[in-house]
Amino acid sequence: MEVMAEKSLLMLSTGGTIASVNTKEGLAPGESGQDLLSLVGNIPYQITVKDILNLDSSNIQPEEWQLIAKKVYQYRNDYDGIVISHGTDTMAYTASMLTFMLQHINLPVVLTGSQMPITQPLSDAPDNLKAAFAAAAQCAPGIYVAFDRKIIRGCRSVKVRTTAFNAFESVNVPPVAEITSDGLVMNEQPKPVDGDCILNTKIDTNVALIKLFPGFDPHIIQAMADNGTRGIVIEAYGIGGMTYIRRNVAAAIANLSRAGIPVIASSQVLYEKSDFTRYEVGRQALLAGAISARDMTSESAITKLMWALGQGMNVEQVKQFFQTDVAGEISLK
């Protein structure tokens, strides 16, 4: 009987709750990646560990995204899969941005973390790491989040709970895979990688994410543009409503569009798609030049906008880009 070769995996440690220890100021990252690995238990893979950051994920910002992307790109041909240990608070943003910075990635890259430090007896960290290693060894190439026995496409992941172990959900699509008594069970057929992976970390962070509320003053949008904001994501109401009586958000969008500043319109409702054609309050926004995010997460929309602007795209090019499915972040049908 032929013996399957042991998978070779890389673990990139960046800090987060999973690696945190008690300090006088509260929990802070203190454990190394090797420390984490030593507490996981028996893993049937050959694992190399590299510590690249030691940060609470609230401090992981675009500069860290660029570093992580460069490290993944650097090692992409040396291993069968890569696991990134990461804090939970900004994990969905990192996973979404890596989706755009590392298009056509040629191996599975799986982010994971935990709601409790790994050194605590009841921590969810060992199970999440085991799930991430399994996904890195068995999933198709792509960017994923592994959490609470679910493997989620990174650009569809959202943190929805602050303390419960089922902290992440896959929004508007099923998880890619789940861990059951049958092992890692795939929910979708692997898709072949189309083209070579190209590292592109050029982004423009002069963007804003706005959540509408009754009484929102649209002059704030113009003030942002006047102070250097080059793109905005607006979370509208429901399926896609925006105020145009007394406080005319649609008119503000039109002004920005004419000035070459793209405005992406999403929904502040987490599940299901936005459809700005259904109601008058949505059509006004589309006529003003708003670009629909359809069923994208806010995390994916804002990172996709940063990446698009980093490429020097104008409003029309951004619109076309948001009508393109790069890696499963948007449903076009």
RARAQUI-V817180 format. One record per backbone hydrogen bond with DSSP energy under -0.5 kcal/mol. CO is the residue of the C=O (numbers start at 1). NH is the residue of the N-H. Records with the same first field share a line. If there is no record, write none. Layout:
CO: NH / NH
//
This chain:
2: 4
7: 9 / 46
8: 80 / 81
9: 48
10: 12 / 83
11: 13 / 50
12: 85
13: 52 / 53
14: 55
16: 19
17: 20
18: 118
19: 30 / 31
21: 28
23: 26
26: 23
28: 21
32: 36
33: 37
34: 38
35: 39
36: 39
37: 40 / 41
43: 45
45: 47
46: 9
48: 11
50: 13 / 52
55: 16
56: 59
57: 60
59: 61
61: 64 / 65
62: 66
63: 67
64: 68
65: 69
66: 70
67: 71
68: 72
69: 73
70: 74
71: 75
72: 76
73: 76
75: 78 / 79
80: 108
81: 10
82: 110
83: 12 / 85
84: 112
85: 14
88: 91 / 92
90: 94
91: 95
92: 96
93: 97
94: 98
95: 99
96: 100
97: 100 / 101
98: 102
100: 103
101: 200
102: 105
103: 198
107: 142
108: 82
109: 111 / 144
110: 84
111: 146
112: 86
117: 120
120: 123
124: 128
125: 129
126: 130
127: 131
128: 132
129: 133
130: 134
131: 135
132: 136
133: 137
134: 138
135: 139
142: 109
143: 154
144: 111
145: 147 / 152
147: 150
149: 179
150: 147 / 152
151: 176 / 177
152: 145
153: 156
154: 157
155: 297
156: 171
158: 160 / 169
165: 167
167: 160 / 161
169: 158 / 171
176: 187 / 188
177: 151
178: 180 / 185
180: 183
183: 180 / 185
184: 186
185: 178
193: 195
198: 103 / 200
201: 203
203: 205
205: 207
206: 230 / 231
208: 233
210: 212 / 235
213: 216
216: 218
217: 220
218: 221 / 222
219: 223
220: 224
221: 225
222: 226
223: 227
224: 227 / 229
225: 228
230: 262
231: 208
232: 234 / 264
233: 210 / 235
234: 236 / 266
235: 212
236: 268
237: 240 / 241
239: 275
241: 237
243: 249 / 250
244: 246
245: 247
246: 248
247: 249
248: 252
249: 253
250: 254
251: 255
252: 256
253: 257
254: 258
255: 259
256: 261
257: 260
260: 262
262: 232
263: 291
264: 234 / 266
265: 293
266: 236
275: 278
279: 282 / 283
280: 284
281: 242
282: 286
283: 287
284: 288
285: 290
286: 289
290: 292
291: 265
293: 296
294: 274
297: 301
298: 302
299: 303
300: 304
301: 305
302: 306
303: 307
304: 308
305: 309
306: 204 / 310
307: 311
308: 311 / 313
309: 312
314: 318
315: 319
316: 320
317: 321
318: 322
320: 323
321: 324
324: 326
330: 332
//
